[in-house]
C-alpha cells in the first residue's frame, strides 16, 4: 500500500485524541500507553499512519525525546512499524486486523477468556429442529438455480405478517431478504446516498453501521441519546439545519444504551424528520429482545410511512443465522433490488427456510432465551453494584447490554487491562461518531451467569490496575477489534 492510500491521523487530531493525560509521568510510557488505548477502542484504526516525531512533538508541546521514546516502546511491542515512503504505521500486534476491524478467529482466544465484544448469544433451543425441517424442505428448491434476489416468498410473507401483527400493514412485495442487517444497510446506502451526502446518526451508535456509512463516504451528523432516551429537542434542531438525506436510528433498545423511544417520542421525531425531508432508516435488529414485557411501542414506520426498516435474525435467534431483511415503501423496491445486484445475488436458501420455520413457531425471541437474558442482565447489574458501586448505568427493559459509565477512568485503558485478564470488551469511543464516551464501556450480558459474575470481577481488577498504574502501566495485549 502506498503512502497516498494509507489512512493517516494528523498531529493536531492525534493530540486532541490523546488529551492532557497522555503526558503523565513517566511521559514517554504514558504516551505509548495512550496510543495503545486509542487502538484498543478504535479511535485509531489499525493500519493508520501516525505523524512524524517532529510533528507530534510540536502538537503536544513536549520534548522530542518523549515522542521518540514512546514510538520506540510501541515499535518494541509490535504496535508500530516503519515503512519507507509510508512513515510509522500503527498496528494491533500479532493479528491481521484491517482498518475494517474484521472478525478474528476464535482460536486466538485463551480457553478461559470471556469475550463480550459481541452483543449476541448462543443458539437457542429448537434451532436444530428448525434446521432439520429446512433440510427436509430443501429438495423442493434444488431444481431451481438457487438465486433469490428478493428472497423466498414464504419468508417474505412471514416477515410481512410479523409487521402486520405489530401494527404496521405490510405486503410481501415490500420485503427484501438480505444476508443480515449490516448487508441490508449496505444496500440502502448504495441505493439512497451519493458520496458526501449527509447522514444523521445517534451518538453513540452501532459501530458497524458507521463502518457501512463510512464506506459510502457519507458525512455524519449526530443527535444525542443516552440511557434515558433521545434528546428530542436537540434532534429537532439538528434535523432542521442538517440538509441530510437520511437518518440511521435505533429506537428500540438502542445499541449501546438500551434506550427505548416511546410512541409519543416516535411521533415527534417522525414529524421532525418529515419537516426536514430526511429519510428515516430504522434499525429494528433488537426490537424483539424485550426482556420485561410491558406495552410495546408501535413500529417507527407507523409514524413515518416513508421509513426504511432493517431487521435481522441475529439478535432474536442466533448470530450464525445470517439472514436479515429490508422493509421499504413500494416506490423504493426497484431501486433497492438494483442496488442489491451490485453487492450480492441473494441470501442462502437453507437459512431462509430455517428462519421461515422459526417465525412460524415463535412469537419473537424464544421464551427460554428471554428468561436467560433477563437473569443474566439482573445478575450482571447486581455484580456491578457490588464490585463497582461508583459506576453509573441504567438496567434497560430490553436489549443485550448495559452502558456503563466508569467515572474517572479511561475506558480504552480499562479495555486493555481487561484484555490482560481475559475479558474482552468494547470501550465507549468505538460507538462515538462525534467523539466522547471515553469513560464508558458496553457490557453485554450474553454469557452464562457464572461467566458474567466472573466478568465483573475481572473488570474490577482491570479498573484497579488502571487507577494504580495509569496509562504508563498498560499491558501490551489488545482485545479483539470485532464488535457486534
Secondary structure, DSSP 8 states (H G I E B T S, - for coil): --GGGS-B--HHHHHHHH-GGGG-SSHHHHHHHHHHHHHHTTSS-TTEEE--HHHHHHHHT--HHHHHHHHHHHHHTTSEEEETTTEEEE--TTS---TT-----GGGS-TT-EE-SS------TTHHHHHHHHHHHHGGGTTS-S-BTT--HHHHHHHHHHHHHTT----GGGEEEESSHHHHHHHHHHHH--TT-EEEEEES--HHHHHHHHHTT-EEEEEEEETTEE-HHHHHHHHHHH--SEEEE--SS-TTT-----HHHHHHHHHHHHHHT-EEEEE-TTTT-BSS--S----GGGT-TT-EEEEESTTTT-TTS--EEEE--GGGHHHHHHHHHTT-SB--HHHHHHHHHHHHH-SSS-HHHHHHHHHHHHHHHHHHHHH-TT-B----SBSSEEEEE-SSS-HHHHHHHHHHTTEE-EEGGGG-TTS--TTEEEEE--S-HHHHHHHHHHHHHHHHHHHHH-GGG--S--------
